[in-house]
Amino acid sequence: MAPPLSGQSPMSFQGFEGPAGTGKTYRLIESVIEVCRQNRLKEHQKILALTFMHGSRRRLDDRLRRVSVLRGRFAAQTIDSFAASLCRRWRVLAAHHGIAFGESFGQTCDACGHLLEFRQVALWVARTFPIVVVDEAQELSASRLRIVRALEAHVRLFVAADEFQCLDETLDPESFVQWFNGGNITKLHHVHRTRMTGLLDAGVALRRLSSPISGPGLVIRYHYPNLMPFMIGSALCKFGTKAVLYAPGGARWASKVTSRLANGLRSKKFKIPPLRLSRESGANDETDHVMERFGNKELFDITEIVEQSAYTHDAPKWFPDVGVAAKRKLGTTAKQTWTVNELRELVGRTASNHRAYASQRRVGIRVMSIHQAKNREFDRVVLLWPPGVPGSDEYKARLLYNGITRAQKYCHVFVQTEQLLEQPPLKFRPLQDIATAL
């Protein structure tokens, strides 16, 4: 007989671990379907689906909607949104115990985890959400992991993760890995996303911190600057869903490519028609743009914030909501002044809320950072790799891996300088050379 859907769970959580494209999210949803078939949800109960980024939340929401038995019986949220709503609901208990929240996402998540460690709060969640799903769990910081661990004893928990796909160098993975390995983990190995051996071999090599090489489905090349736009345009003229991804430091290069290809290119050898490329701006890009409007100051008055946010020329659609949120804070806490960090947090939260529910329909070929492309897939990927990508050699390997593994059929990696072909992550020193050097 299957275990109950609420109260203390007699078994550890079910986890799925594997490289990109091995079907972790698919297995996650299939396991939930099986549990729901064995134990029908009550009228007031739903499945809580949590993930870190809004893009992942939207895709998780879309996949759950396609399952008839789950349609209308789930709530897909970012873990930050869930934390904020729970803290607001239990704000009196939080105040009684001196638990502060609201100044940052990290503080709110930590406060949520603290509250969930009270049995009555965790059971209150479990009564409505007896099943909790966490996707892309490798991105969980210590405060976000605290939330999941507090729920673990009271719900049926399903978790999907791949530590190698974590792109946040500030996170300490040790606590997550130690906790995750304590679950009932199913390791997935077979990649379903592609059959192209060049893509598969490159993924294996990068996970081993070895040099990826061109092969069926994968081309890694440098071209002279005058030829580069033609080669990128030629790669983008192929059939199928396409995306241009760029590594950190490559945004300006991507913008130049977008501008050149928008008008088409012509030479004796090439005839590239005008291509419509659509740049996806991230929440951080929009936050930086808005913060520039407030000027270079350390302290801001509530009146200044409200007045500035009312001026909407050349501003995001959500900009007026910053002033609304500031006035709401004035009414609830009498907050009159904001430091630059507090204002940035408010602006970032407003941008994030807007991106969570705004229309995501795009026209043309998508242009985005590798970070924005996480958990997506395309038939063809053009990856721009500039000089000066920050981070350790392992971090660069993770970046390149996350970019290449977005492709189902074809990935063309363009490097901006020829020297990059001789540097990690495109070329690692052989292990025997490293051992000799040591």
N, C-alpha and C positions, 0 to 999 in steps of 0.2 A: 504493500500500500504506500502511495506517495506521501511524503511529509506534509504537514499542514502549511497553509499559506500565510499564517500570522503567528505571532508569538515566537518563542525561542526555537530556532532552527537546529535540528539535531545533526546537520551535516555542514561541512565547510562550503564556501562558495564554489561555484563552477567557473573555471577560467579557461580561456582559449588564447593560445600564444602561437605566433608564427610570423614569417616574413610577409611583406606586402603582397596582396593578391591571393593569399591562401584561403580566404573565405572566413575570416574570424567573425565579422559582423553577421554573415549568413548563418554560421553555426550558432551564434549567440541567439538570433531570432528563432531558429529552428528549435533550440532547447526551450525557449520560453513558450513556443506554441505547444510543445509536448506537455509541459507542466500545466498549461491552461486546459488542455484536453483531459488530463487526469484529474484536475481540480478546478472546476468551473469557478470563475470569479463571481463574487456576490454583486448585487446590483450597485452598491456604492463603491466597489473596488476597481482600481485601475493599475496598470503597469507604469512604473516611473522609469523613464529612459533618460540617462544623464550622459553628457559628454562635455568636453572642455570648450570647443570653439562653436560659434554660431553656424558656420558652414557645415560642420559635422552634425550639429543638431538638426538642421534642415534636411540633410540627406538621411539621417536616421529616422526622422519623422516621415519622410517620403516612403522609405522601405517598410516601415510598420503599417502605413496606410494601405499598402498593397495586399496585406494579409487580412483576409475577410474575418477570421476569427478574432483578430486584434483591433479591427477598425472601430474607432470610438471608445476603445477600452485602454487607452494609454495617454500619458502626458510626456512629451519630449521637451526637455529643458537643458540649458547649460547648468553646470553645477553651481556657478556663481548666482544665477537667477534663483535657483532652488534655495540657496543659502540665504539670499536677501529676503525672500518671501517667508521663510521659516523664522528668521530673526524678527521680522515685523510682527508675525503672529504671536511670538513668545517674548515680546519686548519687555513686558512687565516682569516675567521671571528673570530675564537677562539683567534688568536694572536691579532687581532684588539681590542678585549674586555678583553685581559689579562687573558684568560681562559687557564690554564696549563693542560696538559694531558700527559700520557705516562710513568710516573714514577711508577705507580702501577695500578692494576685493579680497585681499589676503586676510585682513582683519575680520571682515564679515564671514568668510568661510571658517576661520578659526573659531569665531563666536558660535557659528552654527554647529560645528563639531562639538564644542563645549556643551551646548544645549542638548544635543542628541545623546550625550553621555548621561543625561537624566533619563531614567527608564520611562517615565511617563511621556516624555517628549518623543522618544524613539517609538514607543507603542502607538502614540497618536498618529505618526507617519505610517506605521505598518498597517494600521486598520484601513487606511485608504489605499496604500501602495504596498501590498504584500509581496510583490515582485519588483525588484530593482535591477535595472540593466545599466552597466557602465561601459561605454565604448571609448576607444582611444585612451585607455586608463594610464598609459605610460606618461601622459602629460600632467598627472596629478602632483601638485606641490604637497608639502607636508600638511598644510591647513586643509586642502581639499581631500587628501587621503584620510584625514581625521574624520571627515563626514562619513565616508564610505565605511570606515572601520567601526564607527559608532552604530551604523545601521546593520552591520553584518550579522549580529546575533538575533535580529528581530525580523528579518525578511529573507526571502529566497533571492540570493544575489548571484548575478551572472556578469562576468567581467571579461573584456577582450583587451589585449595589450601586446605591444611589441617594443621592448625597451630600446631597440636600435633605431626606431623611428622617432624617438623623442628629439626635438630640435631646440629645446630650452637648456642652454648650458648652465643656467643658474640653478637648476634643480639638482639635488643630490639623489641619485637613483637608488642608493643602497637601501633606504628604508622601504621604498616601494617594492623593490625586487625581493627583499626579505619577506615582506607581507604577502606578496603575490605568490611566491613559491610555496607558501603554506597552504594554498588552496588546492582544490581538486582540478589540476591543470591538464587540459588536453593540448598536446603539441601538434601543430599542423605544419606540414612540410611541402605538400604539393601545391605549386602555384597554378591557379586557374586563370589568372588574368591574361596571360599570354602564352603562346607556344613558340615564340621566336627565341632561338637559342642564344642569340647575341644579348638580348635583354635579360634572359635567365642567368647566363654566365656572368654578366656584369653585376647583377644583384648579389650573387654568391661571392664574387671577388671582393666587392666593397664591404660586405659584412665581415669578411676575413681581413680587412684592411690590406687588400692586394690590388694590383693595378687592373682596372677594367680595360678591355680591348674591343675594338670594333668587330662586329660579327653580324649575322642575319638579324635585321631589325634594329641595329645600333650602329651609328657612325659618330666617331669623335674626331673632329678636324679643326685645323686652323686655316683660314683663307686670308689673302691680302685684303686690306681695308676696302679697296675699291670693288673687290669681287664679293665681299661678305654679304652685302644686302641682296645681291642677285641670288646667292646660294640659299640664304634664309627664305627669300620669296619663293624660290623654286620648291623648297621643302614644304612650304605652306600651301602650294597649289595642288597638292595631292588630295585625294578624296578622303572623307571621313571626318569625325569630330577632331578638332585641332586646338592646340593651346601653345602659347609662348610662355615659358617659365624663365625666371631669372633668379640667379643667386644673389645674396646680399651684396650691395654695391653695384648691381647691374641695372637699377631702375632707370638711370639716365640713358644708358645704352638701349634699353628696351623702348624708351620714348623716341629716340632717334630712329630706330628701326620702324616703329609704328608710323612715324611721319613720312619716312621715305616710301614705304610700301603703300601708303594711302593714295598716292598719286600714280602708282604703277612705275615700272622700270623697263627701260628698253636699251638694248645693245645689239651688236652684230650677232651674238650667240643667243641672247636671252630676250624674251618678251614676257614680262611679268605684268599681268593685268592689275588694276587697282584692287587692293585688298583692304577689307574693312576689319580693323582690329580694335577691340574694345578693352581698354585698361580697367582692371578691377582695383579700385583703391581700397586699402585696408583701413581699419579703425584707427590705427596709429597715424597713418598719413593724414586722415581727416582731423584727428586731434591736434597734430602739429600745425596744420593750416589754421585751425581756429585759435590756437594759443598765440599765434603770431598777431592776430587781430587785437589781442589784449595788451600787447606791448611787453617790453622787457622790464618787469617789475617783480617785486617779491611779495607784495601785499595788495589786495584788491578789496574795495568797499562793495557792499551789496548793491548800492545804487549804480555804481559803475558797471557791474556785471549785468544787471537788468537792462540798462540803457544800451550797452554794447550789443547784447544778444537780440535786441529789437531791430538792429540795423542788419538786414538780411542780404544786402547786395553782395554777390560773389561769395556766398556762404552756403554751407550744407543746409538741406531742408530742415534738419533737426535743430539748427542753431538756436531758434527761439526757445526750445525746450530747456536749454541751459539756464536761462533766466527764470523760467517757471520752476525748475528744480531748486534754484537758489532761494526764491521767495518761499517755497514750501519749507525749506530748511529754516528760514527766518521765522516762519510761523510756528514751527514745532520746537525749535531749540533756541530761538532768538539770536541766531548766528549772524553777525554783522560784517565780519571781515573774513577773508579767505587768503591763505598763503598760496603761493604759486603751485605748490604740490597738491594742495587740497583742490584748487580750481582745475588743475589738469585731471585729477581723479574724477571730478564731477563731469567734466567735458568728455572724458573717456567712457564713463558709464552711460552718458546720454547717447553717445555715438554707438556704443555697443547695443543699447536697447533698440535704437532705430534699425540697425542692421539685422537684428533678430527677426523683425517682422515686416521689413520693407520688401517690396518686390525685387526679385533677383533676376528677372528676365534680362538677358544680354543679347546684343546683336553683333554678329561677326565672330571673328576668331578671338578667343579670350587671351588676355595678357595679364599675368599675375606673378607674384613671387612664389618661390618654392613653398614657403610657409602657407600661403593661401591655397595652394593646390593639394594640401594634405587631405587624404581620404577621397580624392577624386580620381577619375580615370578618363583617358581620351584615346582615340584610335592612334593619333599622331601627336608627338610632342617635340617642339623645338626648345632646346635648353640653352640659355645664354650664360656662359661662365666667364666673368670678368676677373682681372687681377685684383688682389687685395681682399679676397673673401676672408672675413675674420674667423678666428677660432682655431682650435687644435686640428691636427691632421685627421683625427677620428671624427671630429665634428664636421669637417668638410666632407668626409666620406659619407656621413649620415645625410648631409644636404644633397650630395650628388645622387645617393641611393634613392632618397625620397623623390627627386626629380625624374630619374630614369624610370622608376617603377610606376609612374603615372601612365606610362604608355602601354597600350595593348598590342599594337602592331609595329610601331616604328618610333624611334627617338633619334634625333640628330642633335648632338652636343656641339655647339660652336664655342670655341675659346677665343678670347679677344686678342691675346698675344701668343706667339708660338712657344714662348718659354713655359707657359702653363702646362703644355703637354709633358713636360719633364718634372713637374712638381705634383705632390699629393693634392687631391686624391686621384688625379689622373695617372700618376706614376708613383708607386711606393718603392722604396729600396727593398731588394730581396732580403728575406729573413737571414740568409747566411751572411750577407754583407753587414747587417746590423749586429749579428752575433760576433763577427770578426772585429767590428769597431769597438764593441764593449770589452 
